[in-house]
Amino acid sequence: MTIVLTVCGVLLAAASLLCLARLIMGPTLADRVIALDALLIVVVIAIGVWTAGTGRGTYVEALLVVALMAFIGTTTVARFIERRGDT
Amino acid sequence: MNTVIAVLTAFMLLSASMLALLAAIGLLRFDTVMARTHPVTKAITLGVVFACVAAAIQVDTTTDTMRLLLVALFQIITAPIAAHMVARAAHRVGSGGSRDLPLDELREAER
């Protein structure tokens, strides 16, 4: 199980770095919002992998909160783009 | 039985991480907002479902199991809504490759 967790950690770290690259480069605001959403969902997957690897339910609430924050943030900035333009 | 559960969990965790990496590659490689919405909505949602179901199998109390399944269900419901709102906002503003679509029924409907 340790090997599986290490491999998952490497894959998720690479995924979050790629999301971060799109967050920095992204030409429009919509690109950055999508990249931020993907980054938060990678965090959700990472907490899920930790929970499954250790079998402890310590961070299940954090998982719920991060998933909720990703949705609310994305929706809010989408409304903001409609009103103020995509720059 | 324990071995079967452990192998299933490991397979689901590796699939979830691989799907997250593939979605991040798609996010980096695709060229418009409309195209970038796809990997973030589809691949990563399946990754969240895999990770949450694997954690729900491994965790020992029923409360945590139900919470993890709730997170998976919540992600399935909200990911299309969020992606749709971002894509619609980009379309209304006119950015993100929405000006040179071959067929644009939303623009005709909103006219």
N, CA and C atoms of all chains as a GROMACS GRO file, in nm:
protein
  594
    1MET      N    1   0.082  -0.121   0.000
    1MET     CA    2   0.000   0.000   0.000
    1MET      C    3   0.086   0.126   0.000
    2THR      N    4   0.207   0.117   0.061
    2THR     CA    5   0.295   0.234   0.063
    2THR      C    6   0.340   0.272  -0.078
    3ILE      N    7   0.370   0.168  -0.160
    3ILE     CA    8   0.414   0.196  -0.297
    3ILE      C    9   0.302   0.264  -0.375
    4VAL      N   10   0.178   0.212  -0.356
    4VAL     CA   11   0.063   0.271  -0.426
    4VAL      C   12   0.046   0.417  -0.387
    5LEU      N   13   0.058   0.444  -0.256
    5LEU     CA   14   0.041   0.582  -0.210
    5LEU      C   15   0.149   0.673  -0.266
    6THR      N   16   0.274   0.622  -0.274
    6THR     CA   17   0.383   0.704  -0.329
    6THR      C   18   0.358   0.736  -0.476
    7VAL      N   19   0.318   0.632  -0.554
    7VAL     CA   20   0.291   0.655  -0.696
    7VAL      C   21   0.177   0.754  -0.714
    8CYS      N   22   0.070   0.738  -0.633
    8CYS     CA   23  -0.043   0.832  -0.641
    8CYS      C   24   0.002   0.973  -0.608
    9GLY      N   25   0.089   0.987  -0.508
    9GLY     CA   26   0.138   1.119  -0.472
    9GLY      C   27   0.216   1.184  -0.583
   10VAL      N   28   0.301   1.105  -0.650
   10VAL     CA   29   0.378   1.161  -0.762
   10VAL      C   30   0.286   1.206  -0.875
   11LEU      N   31   0.188   1.120  -0.909
   11LEU     CA   32   0.094   1.153  -1.018
   11LEU      C   33   0.014   1.279  -0.984
   12LEU      N   34  -0.034   1.287  -0.858
   12LEU     CA   35  -0.116   1.403  -0.820
   12LEU      C   36  -0.031   1.530  -0.814
   13ALA      N   37   0.096   1.517  -0.773
   13ALA     CA   38   0.183   1.636  -0.772
   13ALA      C   39   0.206   1.686  -0.913
   14ALA      N   40   0.227   1.593  -1.007
   14ALA     CA   41   0.244   1.634  -1.147
   14ALA      C   42   0.118   1.701  -1.199
   15ALA      N   43   0.001   1.644  -1.164
   15ALA     CA   44  -0.126   1.702  -1.209
   15ALA      C   45  -0.145   1.842  -1.154
   16SER      N   46  -0.112   1.861  -1.026
   16SER     CA   47  -0.132   1.995  -0.969
   16SER      C   48  -0.034   2.095  -1.028
   17LEU      N   49   0.086   2.050  -1.063
   17LEU     CA   50   0.181   2.142  -1.126
   17LEU      C   51   0.131   2.186  -1.264
   18LEU      N   52   0.074   2.090  -1.340
   18LEU     CA   53   0.021   2.126  -1.472
   18LEU      C   54  -0.096   2.223  -1.459
   19CYS      N   55  -0.185   2.200  -1.359
   19CYS     CA   56  -0.296   2.292  -1.336
   19CYS      C   57  -0.244   2.430  -1.299
   20LEU      N   58  -0.137   2.433  -1.219
   20LEU     CA   59  -0.078   2.561  -1.177
   20LEU      C   60  -0.019   2.634  -1.297
   21ALA      N   61   0.041   2.558  -1.391
   21ALA     CA   62   0.096   2.622  -1.511
   21ALA      C   63  -0.016   2.687  -1.592
   22ARG      N   64  -0.132   2.616  -1.606
   22ARG     CA   65  -0.242   2.676  -1.680
   22ARG      C   66  -0.300   2.795  -1.604
   23LEU      N   67  -0.300   2.787  -1.470
   23LEU     CA   68  -0.349   2.898  -1.389
   23LEU      C   69  -0.264   3.023  -1.409
   24ILE      N   70  -0.133   3.005  -1.425
   24ILE     CA   71  -0.046   3.121  -1.444
   24ILE      C   72  -0.052   3.170  -1.588
   25MET      N   73  -0.051   3.077  -1.686
   25MET     CA   74  -0.045   3.118  -1.826
   25MET      C   75  -0.178   3.168  -1.879
   26GLY      N   76  -0.287   3.095  -1.844
   26GLY     CA   77  -0.418   3.109  -1.905
   26GLY      C   78  -0.451   3.246  -1.958
   27PRO      N   79  -0.477   3.262  -2.087
   27PRO     CA   80  -0.492   3.397  -2.141
   27PRO      C   81  -0.614   3.471  -2.086
   28THR      N   82  -0.727   3.403  -2.066
   28THR     CA   83  -0.845   3.474  -2.017
   28THR      C   84  -0.876   3.433  -1.874
   29LEU      N   85  -0.972   3.507  -1.814
   29LEU     CA   86  -1.011   3.478  -1.676
   29LEU      C   87  -1.081   3.343  -1.667
   30ALA      N   88  -1.157   3.306  -1.771
   30ALA     CA   89  -1.228   3.179  -1.768
   30ALA      C   90  -1.130   3.061  -1.762
   31ASP      N   91  -1.016   3.072  -1.834
   31ASP     CA   92  -0.914   2.967  -1.827
   31ASP      C   93  -0.862   2.951  -1.685
   32ARG      N   94  -0.838   3.065  -1.620
   32ARG     CA   95  -0.784   3.059  -1.483
   32ARG      C   96  -0.884   2.998  -1.387
   33VAL      N   97  -1.013   3.031  -1.406
   33VAL     CA   98  -1.115   2.975  -1.317
   33VAL      C   99  -1.124   2.823  -1.333
   34ILE      N  100  -1.118   2.777  -1.459
   34ILE     CA  101  -1.124   2.632  -1.482
   34ILE      C  102  -1.002   2.564  -1.421
   35ALA      N  103  -0.884   2.628  -1.435
   35ALA     CA  104  -0.763   2.570  -1.379
   35ALA      C  105  -0.770   2.565  -1.226
   36LEU      N  106  -0.827   2.669  -1.165
   36LEU     CA  107  -0.838   2.671  -1.019
   36LEU      C  108  -0.935   2.563  -0.971
   37ASP      N  109  -1.044   2.544  -1.047
   37ASP     CA  110  -1.140   2.438  -1.016
   37ASP      C  111  -1.071   2.302  -1.022
   38ALA      N  112  -0.993   2.281  -1.129
   38ALA     CA  113  -0.922   2.153  -1.143
   38ALA      C  114  -0.823   2.132  -1.030
   39LEU      N  115  -0.755   2.241  -0.989
   39LEU     CA  116  -0.657   2.230  -0.881
   39LEU      C  117  -0.724   2.189  -0.749
   40LEU      N  118  -0.841   2.251  -0.721
   40LEU     CA  119  -0.911   2.216  -0.597
   40LEU      C  120  -0.962   2.072  -0.602
   41ILE      N  121  -1.003   2.026  -0.720
   41ILE     CA  122  -1.052   1.889  -0.728
   41ILE      C  123  -0.937   1.790  -0.716
   42VAL      N  124  -0.816   1.830  -0.763
   42VAL     CA  125  -0.699   1.745  -0.740
   42VAL      C  126  -0.672   1.735  -0.589
   43VAL      N  127  -0.694   1.845  -0.517
   43VAL     CA  128  -0.679   1.840  -0.371
   43VAL      C  129  -0.780   1.743  -0.310
   44VAL      N  130  -0.906   1.745  -0.362
   44VAL     CA  131  -1.008   1.652  -0.314
   44VAL      C  132  -0.962   1.507  -0.336
   45ILE      N  133  -0.909   1.480  -0.457
   45ILE     CA  134  -0.863   1.343  -0.487
   45ILE      C  135  -0.747   1.306  -0.393
   46ALA      N  136  -0.658   1.402  -0.365
   46ALA     CA  137  -0.544   1.373  -0.278
   46ALA      C  138  -0.592   1.339  -0.137
   47ILE      N  139  -0.690   1.413  -0.085
   47ILE     CA  140  -0.742   1.381   0.049
   47ILE      C  141  -0.811   1.245   0.048
   48GLY      N  142  -0.882   1.214  -0.063
   48GLY     CA  143  -0.944   1.082  -0.073
   48GLY      C  144  -0.842   0.971  -0.077
   49VAL      N  145  -0.731   0.992  -0.147
   49VAL     CA  146  -0.625   0.891  -0.152
   49VAL      C  147  -0.564   0.871  -0.014
   50TRP      N  148  -0.544   0.981   0.059
   50TRP     CA  149  -0.488   0.970   0.194
   50TRP      C  150  -0.584   0.893   0.284
   51THR      N  151  -0.714   0.926   0.275
   51THR     CA  152  -0.814   0.858   0.359
   51THR      C  153  -0.818   0.709   0.328
   52ALA      N  154  -0.813   0.675   0.198
   52ALA     CA  155  -0.816   0.533   0.163
   52ALA      C  156  -0.688   0.462   0.203
   53GLY      N  157  -0.575   0.534   0.196
   53GLY     CA  158  -0.447   0.470   0.229
   53GLY      C  159  -0.433   0.442   0.376
   54THR      N  160  -0.480   0.534   0.460
   54THR     CA  161  -0.463   0.515   0.604
   54THR      C  162  -0.584   0.451   0.670
   55GLY      N  163  -0.703   0.463   0.607
   55GLY     CA  164  -0.823   0.408   0.669
   55GLY      C  165  -0.879   0.492   0.780
   56ARG      N  166  -0.827   0.614   0.798
   56ARG     CA  167  -0.877   0.703   0.903
   56ARG      C  168  -0.972   0.807   0.841
   57GLY      N  169  -1.077   0.840   0.912
   57GLY     CA  170  -1.174   0.936   0.860
   57GLY      C  171  -1.154   1.076   0.912
   58THR      N  172  -1.028   1.114   0.940
   58THR     CA  173  -1.003   1.244   1.003
   58THR      C  174  -1.039   1.360   0.912
   59TYR      N  175  -1.005   1.349   0.782
   59TYR     CA  176  -1.017   1.463   0.693
   59TYR      C  177  -1.135   1.454   0.598
   60VAL      N  178  -1.237   1.374   0.634
   60VAL     CA  179  -1.352   1.361   0.546
   60VAL      C  180  -1.430   1.492   0.539
   61GLU      N  181  -1.438   1.563   0.652
   61GLU     CA  182  -1.506   1.693   0.651
   61GLU      C  183  -1.432   1.792   0.563
   62ALA      N  184  -1.297   1.790   0.568
   62ALA     CA  185  -1.219   1.880   0.483
   62ALA      C  186  -1.245   1.850   0.336
   63LEU      N  187  -1.261   1.723   0.304
   63LEU     CA  188  -1.294   1.683   0.167
   63LEU      C  189  -1.424   1.748   0.122
   64LEU      N  190  -1.526   1.739   0.209
   64LEU     CA  191  -1.657   1.797   0.177
   64LEU      C  192  -1.646   1.948   0.158
   65VAL      N  193  -1.572   2.014   0.247
   65VAL     CA  194  -1.562   2.160   0.242
   65VAL      C  195  -1.488   2.204   0.117
   66VAL      N  196  -1.379   2.134   0.080
   66VAL     CA  197  -1.303   2.175  -0.038
   66VAL      C  198  -1.386   2.156  -0.164
   67ALA      N  199  -1.463   2.045  -0.172
   67ALA     CA  200  -1.548   2.023  -0.289
   67ALA      C  201  -1.653   2.134  -0.300
   68LEU      N  202  -1.712   2.172  -0.186
   68LEU     CA  203  -1.813   2.278  -0.185
   68LEU      C  204  -1.752   2.412  -0.226
   69MET      N  205  -1.632   2.443  -0.175
   69MET     CA  206  -1.567   2.570  -0.206
   69MET      C  207  -1.533   2.578  -0.354
   70ALA      N  208  -1.491   2.466  -0.414
   70ALA     CA  209  -1.458   2.467  -0.557
   70ALA      C  210  -1.581   2.504  -0.638
   71PHE      N  211  -1.696   2.444  -0.604
   71PHE     CA  212  -1.819   2.473  -0.680
   71PHE      C  213  -1.862   2.618  -0.662
   72ILE      N  214  -1.864   2.664  -0.536
   72ILE     CA  215  -1.914   2.800  -0.510
   72ILE      C  216  -1.822   2.904  -0.573
   73GLY      N  217  -1.690   2.883  -0.564
   73GLY     CA  218  -1.596   2.978  -0.623
   73GLY      C  219  -1.610   2.987  -0.773
   74THR      N  220  -1.619   2.870  -0.838
   74THR     CA  221  -1.631   2.870  -0.984
   74THR      C  222  -1.759   2.939  -1.029
   75THR      N  223  -1.871   2.909  -0.961
   75THR     CA  224  -1.998   2.970  -0.998
   75THR      C  225  -1.996   3.121  -0.979
   76THR      N  226  -1.937   3.165  -0.867
   76THR     CA  227  -1.932   3.309  -0.840
   76THR      C  228  -1.850   3.383  -0.945
   77VAL      N  229  -1.733   3.329  -0.979
   77VAL     CA  230  -1.650   3.400  -1.077
   77VAL      C  231  -1.713   3.394  -1.215
   78ALA      N  232  -1.792   3.288  -1.245
   78ALA     CA  233  -1.862   3.285  -1.373
   78ALA      C  234  -1.963   3.398  -1.382
   79ARG      N  235  -2.038   3.423  -1.274
   79ARG     CA  236  -2.130   3.537  -1.273
   79ARG      C  237  -2.054   3.668  -1.290
   80PHE      N  238  -1.939   3.676  -1.224
   80PHE     CA  239  -1.855   3.796  -1.232
   80PHE      C  240  -1.809   3.820  -1.376
   81ILE      N  241  -1.771   3.712  -1.447
   81ILE     CA  242  -1.727   3.727  -1.586
   81ILE      C  243  -1.842   3.780  -1.672
   82GLU      N  244  -1.964   3.728  -1.650
   82GLU     CA  245  -2.077   3.774  -1.730
   82GLU      C  246  -2.101   3.922  -1.711
   83ARG      N  247  -2.079   3.972  -1.590
   83ARG     CA  248  -2.111   4.111  -1.563
   83ARG      C  249  -1.998   4.205  -1.602
   84ARG      N  250  -1.874   4.163  -1.580
   84ARG     CA  251  -1.763   4.258  -1.592
   84ARG      C  252  -1.669   4.234  -1.708
   85GLY      N  253  -1.689   4.129  -1.786
   85GLY     CA  254  -1.600   4.104  -1.898
   85GLY      C  255  -1.488   4.008  -1.862
   86ASP      N  256  -1.425   3.952  -1.965
   86ASP     CA  257  -1.335   3.838  -1.948
   86ASP      C  258  -1.190   3.882  -1.958
   87THR      N  259  -1.143   3.960  -1.865
   87THR     CA  260  -1.003   4.001  -1.870
   87THR      C  261  -0.930   3.964  -1.743
   88MET      N  262  -1.038  -1.254   0.094
   88MET     CA  263  -1.130  -1.142   0.080
   88MET      C  264  -1.059  -1.010   0.105
   89ASN      N  265  -0.972  -1.009   0.206
   89ASN     CA  266  -0.897  -0.887   0.234
   89ASN      C  267  -0.806  -0.850   0.118
   90THR      N  268  -0.745  -0.954   0.057
   90THR     CA  269  -0.656  -0.926  -0.056
   90THR      C  270  -0.733  -0.866  -0.173
   91VAL      N  271  -0.854  -0.921  -0.197
   91VAL     CA  272  -0.935  -0.869  -0.308
   91VAL      C  273  -0.968  -0.722  -0.285
   92ILE      N  274  -1.007  -0.688  -0.160
   92ILE     CA  275  -1.043  -0.549  -0.130
   92ILE      C  276  -0.921  -0.458  -0.144
   93ALA      N  277  -0.804  -0.507  -0.098
   93ALA     CA  278  -0.683  -0.424  -0.108
   93ALA      C  279  -0.645  -0.400  -0.253
   94VAL      N  280  -0.653  -0.505  -0.336
   94VAL     CA  281  -0.619  -0.488  -0.478
   94VAL      C  282  -0.716  -0.395  -0.547
   95LEU      N  283  -0.845  -0.408  -0.513
   95LEU     CA  284  -0.947  -0.319  -0.572
   95LEU      C  285  -0.921  -0.174  -0.533
   96THR      N  286  -0.889  -0.152  -0.404
   96THR     CA  287  -0.861  -0.016  -0.359
   96THR      C  288  -0.740   0.043  -0.429
   97ALA      N  289  -0.633  -0.038  -0.439
   97ALA     CA  290  -0.512   0.012  -0.504
   97ALA      C  291  -0.539   0.046  -0.650
   98PHE      N  292  -0.616  -0.040  -0.718
   98PHE     CA  293  -0.649  -0.012  -0.858
   98PHE      C  294  -0.728   0.118  -0.871
   99MET      N  295  -0.825   0.139  -0.780
   99MET     CA  296  -0.907   0.259  -0.790
   99MET      C  297  -0.826   0.384  -0.757
  100LEU      N  298  -0.735   0.374  -0.659
  100LEU     CA  299  -0.654   0.492  -0.626
  100LEU      C  300  -0.562   0.528  -0.742
  101LEU      N  301  -0.498   0.426  -0.803
  101LEU     CA  302  -0.409   0.455  -0.916
  101LEU      C  303  -0.488   0.511  -1.034
  102SER      N  304  -0.610   0.457  -1.058
  102SER     CA  305  -0.693   0.510  -1.167
  102SER      C  306  -0.729   0.655  -1.141
  103ALA      N  307  -0.766   0.687  -1.015
  103ALA     CA  308  -0.804   0.824  -0.983
  103ALA      C  309  -0.687   0.919  -1.006
  104SER      N  310  -0.566   0.882  -0.961
  104SER     CA  311  -0.452   0.971  -0.980
  104SER      C  312  -0.417   0.985  -1.127
  105MET      N  313  -0.427   0.873  -1.201
  105MET     CA  314  -0.396   0.879  -1.345
  105MET      C  315  -0.496   0.968  -1.418
  106LEU      N  316  -0.625   0.956  -1.380
  106LEU     CA  317  -0.726   1.041  -1.444
  106LEU      C  318  -0.702   1.188  -1.413
  107ALA      N  319  -0.659   1.218  -1.289
  107ALA     CA  320  -0.629   1.358  -1.256
  107ALA      C  321  -0.514   1.410  -1.341
  108LEU      N  322  -0.410   1.326  -1.358
  108LEU     CA  323  -0.296   1.369  -1.439
  108LEU      C  324  -0.338   1.389  -1.585
  109LEU      N  325  -0.420   1.297  -1.639
  109LEU     CA  326  -0.464   1.310  -1.778
  109LEU      C  327  -0.549   1.436  -1.796
  110ALA      N  328  -0.636   1.466  -1.697
  110ALA     CA  329  -0.717   1.587  -1.706
  110ALA      C  330  -0.629   1.711  -1.703
  111ALA      N  331  -0.522   1.708  -1.621
  111ALA     CA  332  -0.433   1.825  -1.615
  111ALA      C  333  -0.358   1.842  -1.746
  112ILE      N  334  -0.318   1.729  -1.809
  112ILE     CA  335  -0.252   1.738  -1.939
  112ILE      C  336  -0.348   1.796  -2.043
  113GLY      N  337  -0.475   1.750  -2.039
  113GLY     CA  338  -0.572   1.804  -2.132
  113GLY      C  339  -0.597   1.952  -2.109
  114LEU      N  340  -0.601   1.991  -1.982
  114LEU     CA  341  -0.619   2.133  -1.948
  114LEU      C  342  -0.505   2.217  -2.003
  115LEU      N  343  -0.385   2.161  -2.005
  115LEU     CA  344  -0.269   2.237  -2.054
  115LEU      C  345  -0.261   2.236  -2.206
  116ARG      N  346  -0.308   2.128  -2.271
  116ARG     CA  347  -0.284   2.112  -2.414
  116ARG      C  348  -0.395   2.169  -2.501
  117PHE      N  349  -0.520   2.166  -2.454
  117PHE     CA  350  -0.630   2.214  -2.539
  117PHE      C  351  -0.619   2.364  -2.556
  118ASP      N  352  -0.687   2.418  -2.660
  118ASP     CA  353  -0.656   2.555  -2.701
  118ASP      C  354  -0.765   2.658  -2.671
  119THR      N  355  -0.890   2.617  -2.645
  119THR     CA  356  -0.993   2.717  -2.614
  119THR      C  357  -1.057   2.684  -2.480
  120VAL      N  358  -1.135   2.781  -2.428
  120VAL     CA  359  -1.204   2.760  -2.301
  120VAL      C  360  -1.303   2.645  -2.313
  121MET      N  361  -1.377   2.643  -2.425
  121MET     CA  362  -1.477   2.538  -2.446
  121MET      C  363  -1.413   2.400  -2.445
  122ALA      N  364  -1.294   2.388  -2.506
  122ALA     CA  365  -1.227   2.258  -2.509
  122ALA      C  366  -1.170   2.223  -2.373
  123ARG      N  367  -1.120   2.324  -2.301
  123ARG     CA  368  -1.058   2.295  -2.171
  123ARG      C  369  -1.161   2.256  -2.067
  124THR      N  370  -1.288   2.292  -2.091
  124THR     CA  371  -1.392   2.253  -1.996
  124THR      C  372  -1.408   2.101  -1.990
  125HIS      N  373  -1.384   2.034  -2.103
  125HIS     CA  374  -1.413   1.890  -2.110
  125HIS      C  375  -1.330   1.803  -2.015
  126PRO      N  376  -1.196   1.810  -2.017
  126PRO     CA  377  -1.122   1.722  -1.925
  126PRO      C  378  -1.152   1.752  -1.778
  127VAL      N  379  -1.172   1.881  -1.747
  127VAL     CA  380  -1.197   1.918  -1.608
  127VAL      C  381  -1.332   1.864  -1.561
  128THR      N  382  -1.429   1.856  -1.654
  128THR     CA  383  -1.561   1.809  -1.613
  128THR      C  384  -1.571   1.657  -1.611
  129LYS      N  385  -1.519   1.592  -1.715
  129LYS     CA  386  -1.546   1.448  -1.729
  129LYS      C  387  -1.442   1.363  -1.660
  130ALA      N  388  -1.313   1.380  -1.699
  130ALA     CA  389  -1.210   1.289  -1.647
  130ALA      C  390  -1.193   1.305  -1.497
  131ILE      N  391  -1.192   1.431  -1.451
  131ILE     CA  392  -1.164   1.454  -1.310
  131ILE      C  393  -1.282   1.410  -1.223
  132THR      N  394  -1.406   1.420  -1.276
  132THR     CA  395  -1.521   1.373  -1.199
  132THR      C  396  -1.512   1.222  -1.175
  133LEU      N  397  -1.473   1.148  -1.281
  133LEU     CA  398  -1.455   1.004  -1.263
  133LEU      C  399  -1.344   0.976  -1.162
  134GLY      N  400  -1.238   1.059  -1.163
  134GLY     CA  401  -1.132   1.042  -1.066
  134GLY      C  402  -1.180   1.063  -0.923
  135VAL      N  403  -1.263   1.166  -0.903
  135VAL     CA  404  -1.317   1.192  -0.768
  135VAL      C  405  -1.404   1.076  -0.724
  136VAL      N  406  -1.487   1.023  -0.816
  136VAL     CA  407  -1.573   0.910  -0.780
  136VAL      C  408  -1.488   0.789  -0.741
  137PHE      N  409  -1.381   0.761  -0.818
  137PHE     CA  410  -1.294   0.648  -0.784
  137PHE      C  411  -1.229   0.667  -0.648
  138ALA      N  412  -1.172   0.787  -0.623
  138ALA     CA  413  -1.103   0.810  -0.496
  138ALA      C  414  -1.199   0.801  -0.379
  139CYS      N  415  -1.320   0.858  -0.394
  139CYS     CA  416  -1.415   0.858  -0.283
  139CYS      C  417  -1.469   0.717  -0.257
  140VAL      N  418  -1.493   0.639  -0.362
  140VAL     CA  419  -1.542   0.503  -0.339
  140VAL      C  420  -1.433   0.416  -0.276
  141ALA      N  421  -1.307   0.435  -0.318
  141ALA     CA  422  -1.198   0.360  -0.256
  141ALA      C  423  -1.185   0.396  -0.108
  142ALA      N  424  -1.195   0.526  -0.077
  142ALA     CA  425  -1.189   0.569   0.063
  142ALA      C  426  -1.308   0.517   0.141
  143ALA      N  427  -1.427   0.513   0.076
  143ALA     CA  428  -1.547   0.463   0.145
  143ALA      C  429  -1.534   0.314   0.175
  144ILE      N  430  -1.462   0.240   0.089
  144ILE     CA  431  -1.440   0.098   0.118
  144ILE      C  432  -1.348   0.083   0.237
  145GLN      N  433  -1.242   0.167   0.245
  145GLN     CA  434  -1.137   0.145   0.343
  145GLN      C  435  -1.171   0.200   0.481
  146VAL      N  436  -1.254   0.304   0.486
  146VAL     CA  437  -1.282   0.371   0.613
  146VAL      C  438  -1.370   0.282   0.701
  147ASP      N  439  -1.362   0.295   0.834
  147ASP     CA  440  -1.425   0.192   0.917
  147ASP      C  441  -1.562   0.227   0.974
  148THR      N  442  -1.595   0.357   0.985
  148THR     CA  443  -1.728   0.387   1.039
  148THR      C  444  -1.827   0.415   0.926
  149THR      N  445  -1.955   0.386   0.954
  149THR     CA  446  -2.058   0.405   0.852
  149THR      C  447  -2.080   0.551   0.820
  150THR      N  448  -2.064   0.640   0.920
  150THR     CA  449  -2.082   0.783   0.896
  150THR      C  450  -1.985   0.834   0.790
  151ASP      N  451  -1.858   0.796   0.805
  151ASP     CA  452  -1.759   0.842   0.707
  151ASP      C  453  -1.785   0.784   0.569
  152THR      N  454  -1.829   0.659   0.564
  152THR     CA  455  -1.862   0.598   0.435
  152THR      C  456  -1.972   0.676   0.365
  153MET      N  457  -2.077   0.709   0.441
  153MET     CA  458  -2.187   0.783   0.379
  153MET      C  459  -2.142   0.922   0.336
  154ARG      N  460  -2.055   0.985   0.416
  154ARG     CA  461  -2.007   1.118   0.378
  154ARG      C  462  -1.927   1.113   0.249
  155LEU      N  463  -1.841   1.010   0.237
  155LEU     CA  464  -1.758   1.001   0.116
  155LEU      C  465  -1.844   0.975  -0.007
  156LEU      N  466  -1.945   0.890   0.007
  156LEU     CA  467  -2.035   0.867  -0.107
  156LEU      C  468  -2.112   0.994  -0.141
  157LEU      N  469  -2.144   1.074  -0.037
  157LEU     CA  470  -2.212   1.202  -0.059
  157LEU      C  471  -2.123   1.298  -0.137
  158VAL      N  472  -1.992   1.299  -0.105
  158VAL     CA  473  -1.900   1.386  -0.180
  158VAL      C  474  -1.897   1.344  -0.328
  159ALA      N  475  -1.893   1.214  -0.354
  159ALA     CA  476  -1.891   1.166  -0.493
  159ALA      C  477  -2.019   1.210  -0.565
  160LEU      N  478  -2.134   1.193  -0.500
  160LEU     CA  479  -2.262   1.232  -0.561
  160LEU      C  480  -2.266   1.383  -0.586
  161PHE      N  481  -2.218   1.459  -0.487
  161PHE     CA  482  -2.215   1.605  -0.499
  161PHE      C  483  -2.129   1.648  -0.617
  162GLN      N  484  -2.015   1.581  -0.635
  162GLN     CA  485  -1.927   1.617  -0.746
  162GLN      C  486  -1.992   1.585  -0.879
  163ILE      N  487  -2.062   1.472  -0.887
  163ILE     CA  488  -2.130   1.436  -1.012
  163ILE      C  489  -2.236   1.540  -1.045
  164ILE      N  490  -2.305   1.593  -0.941
  164ILE     CA  491  -2.411   1.690  -0.968
  164ILE      C  492  -2.353   1.827  -1.003
  165THR      N  493  -2.249   1.872  -0.932
  165THR     CA  494  -2.207   2.012  -0.947
  165THR      C  495  -2.106   2.036  -1.058
  166ALA      N  496  -2.027   1.937  -1.099
  166ALA     CA  497  -1.924   1.962  -1.201
  166ALA      C  498  -1.983   2.010  -1.334
  167PRO      N  499  -2.092   1.948  -1.385
  167PRO     CA  500  -2.148   2.001  -1.510
  167PRO      C  501  -2.205   2.141  -1.494
  168ILE      N  502  -2.262   2.172  -1.375
  168ILE     CA  503  -2.320   2.305  -1.355
  168ILE      C  504  -2.210   2.411  -1.361
  169ALA      N  505  -2.100   2.386  -1.290
  169ALA     CA  506  -1.991   2.485  -1.286
  169ALA      C  507  -1.931   2.504  -1.424
  170ALA      N  508  -1.904   2.393  -1.495
  170ALA     CA  509  -1.844   2.405  -1.628
  170ALA      C  510  -1.939   2.475  -1.724
  171HIS      N  511  -2.068   2.445  -1.712
  171HIS     CA  512  -2.166   2.511  -1.799
  171HIS      C  513  -2.171   2.660  -1.773
  172MET      N  514  -2.164   2.700  -1.646
  172MET     CA  515  -2.171   2.843  -1.617
  172MET      C  516  -2.049   2.917  -1.668
  173VAL      N  517  -1.929   2.856  -1.653
  173VAL     CA  518  -1.808   2.922  -1.703
  173VAL      C  519  -1.813   2.932  -1.856
  174ALA      N  520  -1.854   2.823  -1.923
  174ALA     CA  521  -1.856   2.826  -2.069
  174ALA      C  522  -1.961   2.925  -2.120
  175ARG      N  523  -2.077   2.935  -2.051
  175ARG     CA  524  -2.180   3.028  -2.095
  175ARG      C  525  -2.133   3.172  -2.075
  176ALA      N  526  -2.062   3.197  -1.963
  176ALA     CA  527  -2.011   3.332  -1.940
  176ALA      C  528  -1.910   3.370  -2.047
  177ALA      N  529  -1.818   3.275  -2.081
  177ALA     CA  530  -1.719   3.305  -2.186
  177ALA      C  531  -1.788   3.327  -2.320
  178HIS      N  532  -1.896   3.252  -2.346
  178HIS     CA  533  -1.969   3.269  -2.472
  178HIS      C  534  -2.038   3.404  -2.478
  179ARG      N  535  -2.098   3.447  -2.368
  179ARG     CA  536  -2.169   3.575  -2.369
  179ARG      C  537  -2.072   3.691  -2.385
  180VAL      N  538  -1.954   3.678  -2.323
  180VAL     CA  539  -1.856   3.785  -2.335
  180VAL      C  540  -1.793   3.782  -2.474
  181GLY      N  541  -1.793   3.665  -2.538
  181GLY     CA  542  -1.739   3.654  -2.673
  181GLY      C  543  -1.594   3.612  -2.678
  182SER      N  544  -1.541   3.556  -2.571
  182SER     CA  545  -1.401   3.513  -2.570
  182SER      C  546  -1.395   3.360  -2.568
  183GLY      N  547  -1.274   3.308  -2.560
  183GLY     CA  548  -1.256   3.164  -2.543
  183GLY      C  549  -1.293   3.083  -2.665
  184GLY      N  550  -1.268   3.137  -2.786
  184GLY     CA  551  -1.293   3.060  -2.907
  184GLY      C  552  -1.439   3.051  -2.943
  185SER      N  553  -1.527   3.133  -2.880
  185SER     CA  554  -1.670   3.123  -2.910
  185SER      C  555  -1.708   3.207  -3.031
  186ARG      N  556  -1.615   3.286  -3.087
  186ARG     CA  557  -1.649   3.366  -3.204
  186ARG      C  558  -1.639   3.287  -3.334
  187ASP      N  559  -1.552   3.186  -3.339
  187ASP     CA  560  -1.534   3.113  -3.464
  187ASP      C  561  -1.580   2.968  -3.451
  188LEU      N  562  -1.699   2.950  -3.392
  188LEU     CA  563  -1.759   2.816  -3.390
  188LEU      C  564  -1.827   2.792  -3.524
  189PRO      N  565  -1.820   2.668  -3.577
  189PRO     CA  566  -1.887   2.642  -3.704
  189PRO      C  567  -2.039   2.651  -3.692
  190LEU      N  568  -2.096   2.612  -3.577
  190LEU     CA  569  -2.240   2.619  -3.558
  190LEU      C  570  -2.265   2.674  -3.419
  191ASP      N  571  -2.338   2.785  -3.407
  191ASP     CA  572  -2.357   2.850  -3.278
  191ASP      C  573  -2.506   2.875  -3.256
  192GLU      N  574  -2.574   2.774  -3.203
  192GLU     CA  575  -2.718   2.785  -3.186
  192GLU      C  576  -2.754   2.875  -3.068
  193LEU      N  577  -2.663   2.885  -2.969
  193LEU     CA  578  -2.693   2.969  -2.853
  193LEU      C  579  -2.699   3.116  -2.893
  194ARG      N  580  -2.608   3.157  -2.983
  194ARG     CA  581  -2.609   3.297  -3.025
  194ARG      C  582  -2.736   3.330  -3.102
  195GLU      N  583  -2.778   3.236  -3.189
  195GLU     CA  584  -2.903   3.259  -3.262
  195GLU      C  585  -3.024   3.261  -3.168
  196ALA      N  586  -3.020   3.179  -3.064
  196ALA     CA  587  -3.133   3.174  -2.972
  196ALA      C  588  -3.138   3.299  -2.884
  197GLU      N  589  -3.021   3.356  -2.852
  197GLU     CA  590  -3.020   3.472  -2.765
  197GLU      C  591  -3.041   3.601  -2.840
  198ARG      N  592  -3.042   3.595  -2.974
  198ARG     CA  593  -3.054   3.718  -3.051
  198ARG      C  594  -3.194   3.779  -3.037
   0.00000   0.00000   0.00000
